[in-house]
Amino acid sequence: EEVKDEGEKVTEEVVPLKERGLKKYKDKSVEELEIRQGEIEDSKNEIERDEFNEIDAVLEQREWDSVVNTSLDNAIENLEKLKEKERTMPNGFGAYAELSELSAAQSVAEKYKNENVSRDEALADFKESFISGDPA
């Protein structure tokens, strides 16, 4: 908070890092964002460090959304892509989830692909596999 001469307080709205980044980088591809991260990864500049962290939060959210906010068929395909990304690290960065977590989540997706399971049940299993690496 800043205090003006007359003692009036001026508050600055603080926007959470991820929310700020989601708006700022919504039109950028993963590849573009990872390339930018690579350019500023070791920067000591505070503005660039903030930019790196914003991009990091956006990429992590996109990864999560690519698995959880899609159909099981797409989730399986996206998990396979993330496993490949973790192995090959294009642009110098792997997946945010560990390979074991990705494999566990893929196992859950394949388990439910042909079964009549509610979205809530499947989502709970996906979350469990990402948290513990062990699908239910």
LINDA-V643579 format. One record per residue. N is the residue number from 1. SS is DSSP state (hx for helix, st for strand, lp for the rest). PHI is phi as a letter, one per 30 degrees, with the letter a starting at -180 (* if undefined). PSI is psi in whole degrees, -180 to 180 (* if undefined). Layout:
N SS PHI PSI
N SS PHI PSI
This chain:
1 lp * 143
2 st c 151
3 st c 124
4 lp d 172
5 lp e -41
6 lp d 10
7 lp i 7
8 lp d 131
9 st d 138
10 st c 120
11 lp c 142
12 lp c 130
13 lp d 128
14 lp c 117
15 lp c 128
16 lp e 146
17 hx e -52
18 hx d -44
19 hx d -43
20 hx d -45
21 hx d -38
22 hx d -38
23 hx d -45
24 hx d -35
25 lp c 17
26 lp d -28
27 lp c 4
28 lp c 142
29 lp d 163
30 hx e -44
31 hx e -46
32 hx d -43
33 hx d -40
34 hx d -37
35 hx d -44
36 hx d -41
37 hx e -43
38 hx d -36
39 hx d -32
40 hx c 6
41 lp e -43
42 lp c 14
43 lp d 144
44 lp c -6
45 lp d 126
46 hx d -39
47 hx d -42
48 hx d -34
49 hx d -43
50 hx d -42
51 hx d -44
52 hx e -46
53 hx d -37
54 hx d -48
55 hx d -43
56 hx e -45
57 hx d -40
58 hx d -47
59 hx d -40
60 hx d -42
61 hx d -42
62 hx d -41
63 hx d -48
64 hx e -47
65 hx d -34
66 hx d -18
67 hx c -43
68 hx d -36
69 lp c 50
70 lp a 176
71 lp d 163
72 hx d -39
73 hx e -47
74 hx d -37
75 hx d -45
76 hx d -46
77 hx d -44
78 hx d -37
79 hx d -40
80 hx d -42
81 hx d -40
82 hx d -37
83 hx d -43
84 hx d -41
85 hx d -41
86 hx d -35
87 hx d -41
88 hx c -23
89 lp h 60
90 hx d 147
91 hx i 13
92 hx i 3
93 lp b 138
94 lp c -165
95 lp d 160
96 lp d -36
97 lp d 150
98 lp d 155
99 hx e -40
100 hx d -37
101 hx d -40
102 hx d -43
103 hx d -41
104 hx d -43
105 hx d -39
106 hx d -38
107 hx d -43
108 hx d -46
109 hx d -44
110 hx d -35
111 hx e -41
112 hx c -6
113 hx e -45
114 lp c 8
115 lp c 156
116 lp d 88
117 lp b 141
118 lp d 154
119 hx e -38
120 hx d -42
121 hx d -47
122 hx d -43
123 hx d -41
124 hx d -42
125 hx d -41
126 hx e -46
127 hx d -43
128 hx d -42
129 hx d -35
130 hx d -34
131 hx d -46
132 hx c -15
133 lp i 9
134 lp b 106
135 lp d 149
136 lp d *
